[in-house]
């Protein structure tokens, strides 16, 4: 090979090497050039002091973060934030005191290791702030109240154990001064029991209706208790599909002298109860149900404007237990007018 040919090859190799190095430097520089990007992230607050403290919201919060940093660092942060970022209370930018706080997201995230180690700056966040509620936990011993639906009992239902331990945020303690929990077996479970015997069954423990919106924040131990009770009769409830008409009962002479108007002549959402067999018979062959209000001569003379439903026309063995979610003796508006001469 000639010297000229050898020099050409050397120069060619040098050009390739220089080009490769230049390309690597350009790629590295491009990766280190600061730029801005918007990424989605999820954060979740957690108590710094374990079970003695609770924070809300308990669910992860989604954020749109505007970041500044090298393309490489931002990509590393993007991958790391595929999992929720845990934010302990009481750390820099995140309050730890009991109460309600408005947490500035940029301030809270600025000193998180995931950002400062990669030299990534959090420029902005949407939303800009998150409301954080921090509360201490209170442990109380609470009585269990047995509730047996769909049955007539021959005595008191007894829970064993009679109390449970409830751990809840202190702010909720004052919502219900006489706090109790409910042990209520399902009607399906009751329907399997034989009448005329004493039964012992396992029943889940539930919070009262006033606290069920806070179930995620409350712990009950144990979650179930034994209920012992004598069962006389299995019963069922039935919501009537048709509105129930209202009629007036009064002394005939007084009725002849007055006109009585009922603006709302029907009652809706009427629920009846009775033995399971009687309810089934009613479903198969429904008979008309009627609500009555009774008016005395004095009430007619005074022209009262409201009267209570005091009697129901129902098949034997059935009774009304509620109307529109309220009492079985609802108040009805009436208008009484005395007829002329």
C-alpha positions as CSV (number, residue, x, y, z in Angstrom):
1,X,0.0,0.0,0.0
2,X,1.3,3.5,-0.9
3,X,2.1,6.1,1.8
4,X,-0.6,8.3,0.2
5,X,-3.2,5.6,0.7
6,X,-2.2,5.1,4.3
7,X,-2.4,8.8,5.1
8,X,-5.9,9.0,3.5
9,X,-7.1,6.1,5.7
10,X,-5.7,7.8,8.8
11,X,-7.3,11.1,7.9
12,X,-10.6,9.3,7.3
13,X,-10.4,7.5,10.7
14,X,-9.6,10.8,12.4
15,X,-12.6,12.5,10.8
16,X,-14.9,9.6,12.0
17,X,-13.5,9.8,15.5
18,X,-13.9,13.6,15.6
19,X,-17.5,13.4,14.3
20,X,-18.4,10.7,16.8
21,X,-17.0,12.7,19.7
22,X,-18.7,15.8,18.4
23,X,-22.0,14.0,18.2
24,X,-21.6,12.6,21.7
25,X,-20.8,16.1,23.0
26,X,-23.9,17.5,21.2
27,X,-26.1,14.7,22.5
28,X,-24.8,15.3,26.1
29,X,-25.2,19.0,25.7
30,X,-28.7,18.6,24.4
31,X,-29.6,16.4,27.3
32,X,-28.2,18.9,29.8
33,X,-29.8,22.0,28.2
34,X,-32.4,23.3,30.5
35,X,-36.0,23.3,29.2
36,X,-39.5,23.3,30.5
37,X,-42.1,20.6,30.4
38,X,-45.5,19.9,31.9
39,X,-46.0,16.4,33.4
40,X,-48.8,14.7,35.3
41,X,-48.1,13.6,38.9
42,X,-50.0,12.1,41.8
43,X,-49.2,13.0,45.4
44,X,-50.5,11.5,48.6
45,X,-50.2,13.0,52.1
46,X,-49.4,10.7,55.0
47,X,-49.2,11.2,58.7
48,X,-45.7,11.5,60.1
49,X,-46.7,10.1,63.5
50,X,-48.4,6.9,62.6
51,X,-51.8,5.9,63.9
52,X,-52.1,8.8,66.4
53,X,-52.6,11.2,63.5
54,X,-54.9,11.1,60.4
55,X,-54.8,13.3,57.3
56,X,-57.4,14.1,54.7
57,X,-57.7,13.8,51.8
58,X,-56.6,10.2,52.1
59,X,-56.8,9.6,48.3
60,X,-54.1,10.6,45.9
61,X,-54.3,14.0,44.4
62,X,-53.5,14.5,40.7
63,X,-51.4,17.5,39.6
64,X,-50.2,19.1,36.4
65,X,-46.6,20.2,37.2
66,X,-44.5,22.6,35.2
67,X,-40.8,21.6,35.6
68,X,-37.6,23.2,34.6
69,X,-34.4,21.1,34.1
70,X,-32.4,19.1,31.6
71,X,-34.3,16.8,29.3
72,X,-32.6,13.9,30.9
73,X,-33.5,14.9,34.4
74,X,-37.1,15.7,33.6
75,X,-37.4,12.3,31.9
76,X,-36.0,10.6,35.1
77,X,-38.5,12.5,37.2
78,X,-41.4,11.6,34.8
79,X,-40.5,7.9,35.2
80,X,-40.2,8.2,39.0
81,X,-43.6,9.9,39.3
82,X,-45.4,7.0,37.6
83,X,-45.9,6.0,41.3
84,X,-47.6,8.4,43.7
85,X,-45.2,10.7,45.6
86,X,-45.7,10.4,49.4
87,X,-45.6,13.7,51.3
88,X,-45.3,13.3,55.1
89,X,-46.9,15.9,57.2
90,X,-44.6,18.1,59.4
91,X,-41.8,18.2,56.7
92,X,-40.7,21.4,55.0
93,X,-43.6,23.1,53.2
94,X,-46.2,20.7,54.7
95,X,-47.8,21.5,58.1
96,X,-47.9,19.0,60.9
97,X,-50.2,20.8,63.3
98,X,-53.8,19.7,63.9
99,X,-56.3,21.7,61.9
100,X,-57.1,22.7,58.3
101,X,-54.3,24.0,56.2
102,X,-53.9,25.2,52.6
103,X,-50.7,23.6,51.2
104,X,-48.9,25.5,48.5
105,X,-47.9,22.7,46.1
106,X,-44.7,24.3,44.6
107,X,-43.4,25.1,48.1
108,X,-44.2,21.5,49.3
109,X,-42.5,19.9,46.3
110,X,-39.5,22.1,46.0
111,X,-37.4,20.3,48.6
112,X,-38.5,16.8,47.8
113,X,-35.4,14.6,47.0
114,X,-36.8,13.5,43.7
115,X,-36.5,17.1,42.4
116,X,-33.5,18.6,44.0
117,X,-31.2,15.6,43.4
118,X,-32.0,15.8,39.7
119,X,-31.7,19.6,39.7
120,X,-35.2,19.9,38.5
121,X,-37.2,23.0,39.6
122,X,-41.0,22.9,40.1
123,X,-42.1,26.2,38.5
124,X,-45.9,25.9,38.7
125,X,-48.7,23.5,39.6
126,X,-52.3,23.1,38.7
127,X,-54.0,23.2,41.2
128,X,-51.8,25.6,43.0
129,X,-52.8,24.5,46.5
130,X,-54.5,21.6,48.3
131,X,-56.6,21.8,51.4
132,X,-55.1,19.5,54.0
133,X,-56.8,18.4,57.2
134,X,-54.8,17.0,60.1
135,X,-56.4,15.5,63.2
136,X,-55.5,13.4,66.2
137,X,-57.0,10.0,66.6
138,X,-59.2,9.2,69.6
139,X,-60.0,5.7,70.9
140,X,-63.4,5.1,72.5
141,X,-65.2,2.0,73.9
142,X,-68.7,2.1,72.2
143,X,-71.9,0.2,73.0
144,X,-73.3,-2.2,70.3
145,X,-77.0,-1.8,69.6
146,X,-78.6,-4.9,68.0
147,X,-81.1,-4.1,65.2
148,X,-83.1,-7.0,63.8
149,X,-85.1,-6.2,60.7
150,X,-87.5,-8.6,59.2
151,X,-88.4,-10.3,62.4
152,X,-90.7,-10.2,65.5
153,X,-88.7,-11.2,68.6
154,X,-89.8,-12.8,71.8
155,X,-87.3,-10.9,73.9
156,X,-84.3,-8.7,73.8
157,X,-81.4,-9.3,71.3
158,X,-78.1,-9.4,73.1
159,X,-74.7,-8.6,71.6
160,X,-71.5,-10.4,72.6
161,X,-69.2,-8.6,73.1
162,X,-71.6,-5.8,74.2
163,X,-69.0,-3.1,73.2
164,X,-66.4,-2.5,70.5
165,X,-63.3,-0.2,70.3
166,X,-63.7,2.6,67.8
167,X,-60.7,4.7,66.7
168,X,-61.8,8.0,65.0
169,X,-60.6,11.5,64.4
170,X,-61.2,13.7,67.4
171,X,-63.2,16.2,65.4
172,X,-65.9,13.6,64.8
173,X,-66.4,12.7,68.5
174,X,-68.5,15.8,69.1
175,X,-70.8,15.1,66.1
176,X,-72.7,12.4,68.1
177,X,-72.6,12.9,71.9
178,X,-74.1,9.4,72.6
179,X,-72.2,7.5,70.0
180,X,-73.1,3.8,69.4
181,X,-72.6,1.3,66.7
182,X,-75.2,-1.0,65.1
183,X,-75.1,-4.8,64.7
184,X,-77.7,-5.5,62.0
185,X,-77.8,-8.9,60.2
186,X,-79.2,-8.9,56.7
187,X,-82.9,-9.7,56.1
188,X,-81.7,-12.6,53.9
189,X,-79.8,-14.0,56.9
190,X,-83.0,-13.6,59.1
191,X,-85.1,-15.3,56.4
192,X,-83.1,-18.5,56.8
193,X,-83.8,-18.8,60.6
194,X,-86.6,-21.0,61.9
195,X,-89.3,-19.2,64.0
196,X,-90.0,-20.4,67.5
197,X,-86.4,-20.9,68.5
198,X,-83.5,-18.9,70.1
199,X,-80.8,-18.2,67.6
200,X,-77.1,-17.1,67.9
201,X,-75.7,-15.6,64.7
202,X,-72.6,-13.6,63.7
203,X,-73.4,-10.0,62.6
204,X,-71.3,-7.2,61.1
205,X,-70.9,-4.0,63.1
206,X,-71.8,-0.8,61.3
207,X,-71.4,2.9,62.0
208,X,-74.6,5.0,62.7
209,X,-75.9,6.8,59.6
210,X,-74.4,10.1,60.9
211,X,-70.9,8.8,60.6
212,X,-71.0,6.6,57.5
213,X,-69.7,9.4,55.3
214,X,-66.5,9.2,57.3
215,X,-66.0,5.4,57.2
216,X,-62.6,5.6,55.6
217,X,-61.3,7.5,58.7
218,X,-62.8,5.2,61.3
219,X,-61.6,1.8,62.6
220,X,-63.9,-0.6,64.5
221,X,-62.5,-3.6,66.4
222,X,-63.9,-6.2,66.3
223,X,-65.8,-5.9,63.0
224,X,-68.5,-8.4,64.0
225,X,-70.2,-9.6,67.1
226,X,-72.5,-12.5,68.1
227,X,-76.2,-11.7,68.4
228,X,-78.5,-14.0,70.5
229,X,-82.3,-13.6,70.3
230,X,-85.6,-15.6,70.4
231,X,-87.3,-15.5,67.0
232,X,-91.1,-15.6,67.0
233,X,-92.0,-14.6,63.5
234,X,-90.2,-13.7,60.3
235,X,-91.5,-10.4,58.8
236,X,-91.1,-8.5,55.6
237,X,-91.6,-4.9,54.5
238,X,-93.1,-3.8,51.2
239,X,-93.1,-0.4,49.6
240,X,-96.5,0.1,47.9
241,X,-96.2,1.0,44.2
242,X,-99.5,2.9,44.1
243,X,-100.2,6.1,46.1
244,X,-102.7,5.6,49.0
245,X,-105.9,7.7,48.9
246,X,-107.0,9.7,52.0
247,X,-110.5,9.7,53.4
248,X,-112.2,11.7,56.1
249,X,-114.2,10.3,59.0
250,X,-116.4,12.6,61.1
251,X,-119.9,12.6,62.7
252,X,-122.4,12.5,59.8
253,X,-124.3,15.6,60.9
254,X,-121.0,17.6,61.0
255,X,-120.0,16.3,57.6
256,X,-123.3,17.4,56.2
257,X,-122.6,21.0,57.5
258,X,-119.0,21.3,56.3
259,X,-117.0,21.0,53.1
260,X,-113.6,19.4,53.6
261,X,-110.9,19.7,51.0
262,X,-107.6,17.8,50.9
263,X,-105.2,19.5,48.5
264,X,-102.9,16.4,48.4
265,X,-105.4,13.5,48.3
266,X,-102.8,10.7,48.1
267,X,-99.9,9.6,50.2
268,X,-96.8,8.3,48.4
269,X,-93.9,6.1,49.5
270,X,-96.1,4.1,51.9
271,X,-94.3,1.1,53.4
272,X,-96.2,-1.8,55.1
273,X,-94.9,-4.7,57.2
274,X,-96.2,-8.1,58.3
275,X,-95.5,-11.8,58.4
276,X,-93.6,-12.9,55.3
277,X,-96.5,-15.1,54.3
278,X,-99.0,-12.3,54.7
279,X,-96.9,-9.9,52.6
280,X,-96.5,-12.6,49.9
281,X,-100.3,-13.1,49.9
282,X,-100.8,-9.3,49.5
283,X,-98.3,-9.2,46.6
284,X,-100.2,-11.9,44.8
285,X,-103.6,-10.4,45.4
286,X,-103.3,-6.7,46.4
287,X,-106.4,-5.1,48.1
288,X,-107.0,-1.4,48.3
289,X,-105.2,0.5,51.1
290,X,-106.9,3.6,52.5
291,X,-105.7,6.2,55.0
292,X,-108.2,7.9,57.3
293,X,-108.2,11.1,59.2
294,X,-110.7,11.5,62.0
295,X,-112.2,15.0,62.7
296,X,-114.2,15.8,65.8
297,X,-117.1,18.3,65.9
298,X,-114.9,20.8,67.7
299,X,-112.1,20.5,65.1
300,X,-114.6,21.1,62.3
301,X,-116.1,24.1,64.1
302,X,-112.6,25.6,64.6
303,X,-111.7,25.0,61.0
304,X,-108.3,23.3,61.7
305,X,-105.8,23.3,58.8
306,X,-103.9,20.1,59.6
307,X,-104.9,16.6,60.7
308,X,-103.1,13.4,61.5
309,X,-103.7,10.1,59.8
310,X,-104.9,7.8,62.6
311,X,-106.3,4.7,60.9
312,X,-105.3,2.6,57.9
313,X,-107.5,0.2,56.0
314,X,-105.3,-2.9,55.5
315,X,-105.6,-6.7,55.3
316,X,-105.4,-8.3,58.7
317,X,-101.8,-8.9,60.0
318,X,-100.3,-5.9,58.0
319,X,-99.4,-2.5,59.3
320,X,-98.0,0.7,57.9
321,X,-94.5,1.4,59.3
322,X,-93.6,4.6,57.4
323,X,-94.8,7.2,54.9
324,X,-92.2,9.0,52.8
325,X,-89.5,7.9,55.1
326,X,-91.2,9.3,58.2
327,X,-93.8,8.3,60.7
328,X,-96.8,6.0,60.0
329,X,-99.1,8.8,61.1
330,X,-98.3,11.7,58.8
331,X,-99.8,15.2,59.1
332,X,-102.2,16.1,56.2
333,X,-103.2,19.6,55.2
334,X,-106.9,20.2,55.0
335,X,-109.3,23.1,54.3
336,X,-112.7,23.2,56.2
337,X,-115.5,25.4,55.0
338,X,-118.9,25.7,56.7
339,X,-121.8,25.3,54.2
340,X,-124.3,28.2,54.1
341,X,-127.7,27.7,55.9
